[in-house]
Amino acid sequence: MTQTENTAVSFTGAVKTYGEVRAVDGLDLDIGRGETVALLGRNGAGKSTTIGLLLGLYEPDAGTVELFGAAPERSVRAGRVGAMLQDARPVPRATVGELVTFLASRYPAPMPVARALELAGIADLAGRRVNRLSGGQVQRVRFALALAGDPALLVLDEPTAALDVEARHAFWDSMRAYARRGHTVLFSTHYLEEADAHADRIVIIDRGRITAEGTGEELRRAAGGNLVSLDLAGRDPEGLALLPGVRSVQIDGDRARLRTDDSDATVVALAELGAIRGLEVTPASLDDAFLELTSAPKGRSHRSHDPEVV
């Protein structure tokens, strides 16, 4: 296969504006066939608009969006795309089985209804009306509907919202089983640990642009590999950002958190400044990396009440 034939999703310079707001601002993104990608971003970062462009719900104002080398609406009509959206509302008075069966009949090569219900973990709910379901059960119905056409590309917008811990684990088991069959999966989530655990690649969007992408480990390294924390004990924090290896400083009360590329050099420099109290050195988490890559610019010191810190 050529590179194009190996690509499921392709954004090239995609732009979408709402008045003066550029919700998507020159987005370039390729997702390979069979790849599982997590889309992360703060509220208002452009995730939902990106997904809308991908599904053909919006037209880009500039640039292009393609699915399997064709316009999104063409791939959607061909049944190659399944989507699970946050605001989708299943028909309330239909039973779960009727709803999934009806939707599956609209596709040229659907997944067997029993299989879709099983993967979504709702085989025992087939005869129950949708308006008698809990919020978490309705979420799993949305997943079954997204699977109904046996799509090559599955798009999941906050798929585990409203699910309890056990249901979330069951959902990801099902998603991984689906992805192992060679399907492409793109999902957005606010649960960073889910992105770290279940995505081949994480893409972080901020202000309509990609600010970073890679595995969870690569993003942690990009944001600064370790955190050095210490009690200030009344000491002026001025100058901490200039210590060796330090990329940013966060002050929370009398506690300083230094994000550093070289924790050994940072600790040695701190020791040379005088007594160190309450010293801790820990690896940066994906949450730490996310905050670093979507808020404070490199080298900037900020306090925990900074409105840019999410």
Secondary structure, DSSP 8 states (H G I E B T S, - for coil): --TTTTEEEEEEEEEEEETTEEEEEEEEEEEETT-EEEEE--TTSSHHHHHHHHTTSS--SEEEEEETTB-HHHHHHTT-EEEE-TT----TTSBHHHHHHHHHTTSSS---HHHHHHHHT-GGGTTSBGGGS-HHHHHHHHHHHHHTT--SEEEEESTTTT--HHHHHHHHHHHHHHHTTT-EEEEE-S-HHHHHHH-SEEEEEETTEEEEEE-HHHHHHHT-SEEEEEE-TT---TTGGGSTTEEEEEEETTEEEEEES-HHHHHHHHHHHS--EEEEEEE--HHHHHHHHHSS-TT-EEETT-TT--
